[in-house]
Amino acid sequence: MSTLDAPLPARTVTRYAIGSLGTGGFATLPGLVLIYYMTDTLGIAAITAGLLVTAAKVWDVIIDPVIGARSDHSLAVTGSRRRFMILGGLLLPLFFVLTFAVPSGMGPGFAGLWVLVAFMATATAFSLFQVPYIALPAELTSSYDQRTRLLSVRVAVLSVAILLFGAGGPALRSLGGEDQALGYLLMALVAGLLIGVAMLLTSGVAERSIPGTAERGNIASNYKDGLAALKRSHAFRVLLLCFALQGLATGVMLAGAQYVATWVLHAESAVTNLFVALIGPALLFAPLWRIVAGRIGKERAFRYASIMFGVAALALVGMTAAPGAWIYFPVALAGAGYAGMQSLPMSMLPDVISHDAKNHGEGSAGIFGGVWTAGETTGMALGATVLALVLAASGYMQSVAGETVTQGPAAINGIILSFSVVPAVLIVVSLLVFRRYPLSQEDIDATPNTSTTPHTEGAQ
C-alpha cells in the first residue's frame, strides 16, 4: 500500500475540514444578506442589486482558471500551493469589512459602486484560497473511500459554518439596534475575522515535499488549459454542470431566505430559525450519506439526496396558501438532502481528477479546481440574479434604512416561488444532466496511482 493509498491521519482530515468554516462562511453570509443589505438599507433597486452581485461573481469566474494554473505552477516550483491560501486568508477579512462599510449619506448609485468594487476584491481573495483548497483532495489521497471520508467530514464542518454564519450573522447584525449600518459593520468584522482564521489554519494541509513539473505559462494559456480540461474529460463536464445547476438552486433559496423571514413569516429574525431547521438535519445526515455511499455507491446516493432536496423545495410552495411554522419541516428535509448534495459531488471531483491523470498525466489538479470554482461560483451568483429578476418582475419595493414600505401580494408570491418551485425545477434538470456521468468505483479502483509524491505534514 502506497502512502497515498493509506488511511488519512485524523489531523489531516481535521485541518482540511476547518477550511470549510471559511468557505462556508463566505458562501453563506453574502448570499444571505448582501442583496437584502442593498435593497432594504442602501435603497438600491432589486434588479440593480442582483446585477452588481453578478458582476462581482463574473470577475470571480474570470480569475479562477488563472489562479488554478498559477497554483499548479507554485506546486511544481515550491512543492506547495500554500502561499495562495495564506494570501487569501490575510486579505479576505479586510475586503469583507469594506463591503459592508458604505459611508453614510452616500446615494444608491455610489453606494452600489462601493459594494461592487469591495466585493470584487473580496471574491478575489476568496478564490486565492478556494481554488487550491478544492485541488487538495486529489493530492492528499488516491483512495476512493478516503476521499469520501475526507469530504464527508468537510461537509459536516460546512454545515456548522452555514448554521454559524447563517444564524449568527443576522444575530450580530441585530446588535446594531436601530443603526442598521453599525449592525452590518459589526457582523462583517466578526465574520471576516473568523473566515480568515479558518483559512489560515487550513493552509498547512497544502504542504508537499517533492515539487512537480507543471509549467507556469501565460494567462491565455491558463484559459486554454482550463478549456482543454473541460473538453477532454466528459465526466468533469457532467459533474460540473450538475453541481453548478444545484448551486443555482441553493443560491436562489439562500438569497431568498431573508426575504421569506421578513415578508412571509413577518419576522426578520426568523431567518435564524430557518437556518437551524436546515442545518440540524444536515449535521446528522453528513456522516449517514457517507455510509449510504459506501453501500450503494456515491452516484446513487447523490441521486437520492438530490431528490430529497427537490421534493422538500417543491413542498414549500404551500406558503402561498398558508404560511406558518410548518415550513420548518420541509426545510429540515432539504437540509438532510443538502448534506449529500455537497459531500458526494465534492468527493467525486478528486476521482475525476485522478481518472484524467491516468490518461493525461499529473499536474492539472489546480486547473480542474479553478474551472470547478468558476462553475460553482457562476451557479451561486446566478442564484442571486434569478431572485433579483423575480423580485423586480413581481414589483418588490426597495427602501433605505428606517423607511417603512409595504409589499404587495405579487411580490410576496414572487419571494415564495423563488424559494420553492424555481429550485425544485433546477434540481430536476441537474439530475437529468447527471444521468450521463460515466465513472463508478470500479473505474476509480482500476486507475493506478501515477503520483510519486508522498503526503507529509511536516513544515516546508
Protein Blocks (a to p, Z undefined) as FASTA:
>chain_A
ZZklpccdfklmmmmmmmmmmmmmmmmmmmmmmmmmmmmmnopafklmmmmmmmmmmmmm
mmmmmmmmmmmmmmmmnopaklmmmmmmmmmmmmmmmmmmccehiafklmmmmmmmmmmm
mmmmmmmmmmmmmmmmmmmpccfklmmmmmmmmmmmmmmmmmmmmmmmmmmmmmnmmmlm
lmmmmmmmmmmmmmmmmmmmmmmmmpcfbdcfbdfbjmklmmmmmmmmmmmmmklmmmmm
mmmmmmmmmmmmmmmmmmmmmmmnopaklmmmmmmmmmmmmmmmmmmmmmmmmmnojklm
mmmmmmmmmmmmmmmmmmmmmgcfklmmmmmmmmmmmmmmmmmmmmmmmmmmmmmmmmno
ghilmmmmmmmmmmmmmmmmmmmmmmmmmmmmnopacddehiacdddfklmmmmmmmmmm
mmmmmmmmmmmmmmmpmbdfklmmmpccfbfbdcdfbdZZ
